[in-house]
Amino acid sequence: MSIRTALVTGSANGIGRAIALRLAQDGFQIAINDLASQEVKLRELQYELELKGVRTAVLTADISNEDDVASLIRNTSEMLGGIDVMVANAGVILVKPILEISASEWDKVQAINVRGVFLCYKYAAQEMIKQGRGGKLIGACSISGYRPSQFAPAYSVSKWAVRGLTQAVAMDMAQHGITVNAYCPGMVRTDMWEAIDTSLTTRMGLPKGAAFENGVATRIASKKPQTPEDVAGLALYSWNFMSGRQPYRQLELHEKYGPVVRVAPNELSFSSASSWQEIYGVRKGVEPFIKSEFYDGGNFAAEALSIVSERDPKKHAEMRRYLGTAFSDRSLKSQEPMVAECVDRLIEKIGMVDVGTQGTDMVMWFNLATFDIIGSLAFGKDFGGVESGKEHFWISIVTKSLRMGALADCFRRFPALAGIAQTVFSGLIDKLLKDSRTHQKYTMDLVQSRLASQSDREDFLTKMIEARNEAAISDAQIGAHSSDFVIAGSETTATTLSCMTYYLLKNPAILARLQDEVRSAFVSYEDITAATATPLKYLRAVAQEAMRVYPPLPFALPRVVPNGGCTVDGHFLPGGTTVSTSTFAASMSSSNFDEPWEFRPERWLVDNPTDDLDASQPFSYGTRSCMGRSLGWMEIHTTMAKLVYRYDLELADESLDWHRDSRMHTLWEKPRLMVKLKPRVFL
């Protein structure tokens, strides 16, 4: 892959400088720009970048001058081999109310802040279209583009203009594969804000620094100002979330900066084992950390909340109480025959599929089987996936809609993008909304059919129907719960089975040890049940290690610090701060595990002081941890034991790299896992 090139204007100081450094850190070669008067600072930045091995070009230009901008883009392309990202960051502010602004002062602000962004967008887009490989245009907006300031009307108008320009250009450039976005920082500690503070405090008769500090105290929940690095980090955090590589990027940040990392102006990520208990557990005298707004707007949100989307701790506890009977030991025993029937169908079917030397895609088959299991348990009938060998239309809708989680998260961080997306990607969003309505209708059709059948089979709906004697549970709420069961109870289990299979086949010694344990434990295939497979210690250790290196729920579960503030990992945090333990970073941190990238099931069997096993919490932690963990273990134990007992397995594609080829959009998007299956010969 060729090295990407980014051009950042206004990069001698502040936010522009921070963005240039962060893009360089992410592997870009950088063209840095500012006015000729800032060349000394540009050369200092060039020296810093080149010490890190980053190819850098220094280009002075006035971005309000069309000839300068045309030359800037042309020189960037000629010197660095093209342009992939244009960050139009340069800007100025004028702190004067309208009655004091001269026409020439007004024109200067608009020339730099609006005309400059327009020219950068125009000439960079022309070059990107000529290159034919798409690109990204990013403009500097501001919170003042949403909430104007009476003391800076010229600046506010310019940022409203940039927001509108960005949306308009995004509509036009979509056809060329060029995305156009803007970032909207608030109060950032930069030279520009020092000038603002000086002007405001002088005007108001306040001590120096008071205007800035007052703004931080009244407008920022964390009571801490942003830094230029925060703004750069916020953009790259959402970039990585949308690209599907966010877990890996967050792990890199924790490995570099330690067990607590600020990933957004008011959001902290933790990676220590102790943070699980302090954020998600129960602490005496401490109010619970409630779920953040990340959970809002899911399926059925307009009609009813589910066990996943309910943020109120008391209401959630009531749901957990009446749903708990569906996951009790007694219920699991009655559900085991339904699980076994689906697993046996899978084991038989994969042996009948003739795929020659290319192998069988076990990711697909595990998904089909686990969806069939959850369909049987949630709605009284499976989806026929294993029998047909094809994905049910509804499953496709459910899994594809998970991308909306990543999209919604970015919209919360960058509100300006929501308006752009609604216009540029209106067709896609309309389809996703239509799919969501189809999903809800189909779910309710299944629920109504199951309720009308008045069946006495021991499935999830039986337990919810029984719970209606004690709690007010609407049909819509049953639908919401059932929808969550389908996603949480199928995709995550299929992910663990897929990861186990990959690592077993990449590690022949581990596979041989598991084969020996399973095949020596059973005289016949029929002897394998949940009760007989569960005691197999090495099988469980393989599963635990798979869930450590590839947590089935890879994204962090955000919580909000209660009013009055609280301490997490020794850090006092103001109320309203969003916090989470990064599941992936915690389980893959070199601070928590010895050689974390090595697949070692033995670490779960032998005490090792260098492995903090409590850091791996694949089912989450505390009162909101996964209710279906026992069901998940039943499926994992029986499926893998029967698979290893019946077949000899070989990886068809040795070039497959599980982590390299995975992406995450709410849940994992797994690569194809092509496996050659050879039925064992029993003498």
Secondary structure by P-SEA (a helix, b strand, c coil): ccbbbbbbccccccaaaaaaaaaaaaccbbbbbccccaaaaaaaaaaaaaaaccbbbbbbcccccaaaaaaaaaaaaaacccccbbbcccccccccccccccaaaaaaaaaaaaaaaaaaaaaaaaaaaaaccbbbbbbbbcccccccccccaaaaaaaaaaaaaaaaaaaaaccccbbbbbbbbcccccaaaaaaaaaaaaaaccccaaaaaaaaaccccccccccaaaaaaaaaaaaaaaacaaaaaaaaaaaaccccccccccbbbbccaaaaaaacccccccccccccccccccccccccccccccccaaaaaaaaaaacccccaaaaaaaaaaaaaaaaaaaaaaaaccccccccaaaaaaaaaaaaaaaaacccccccccccccccaaaaaaaaacaaaaaaaaaaacaaaaaaaaacaaaaaaaaaaaaaaaaaaaaaaaaaaaaaccccccaaaaaaaacccccccaaaaaaaaaaaaaaacaaaaaaaaaaaaaaaacaaaaaaaaaaaaaaccccccccccccccaaaaaaaaaaaaaacccccccbbbbbcccccccccccccccbbbbccaaaaaacccccccccccccccccccccccccccccccccccccccaaaaaaaaaaaaaaaaaaccccccccccccccccbbbcccccccbbbbbbbbbbcc
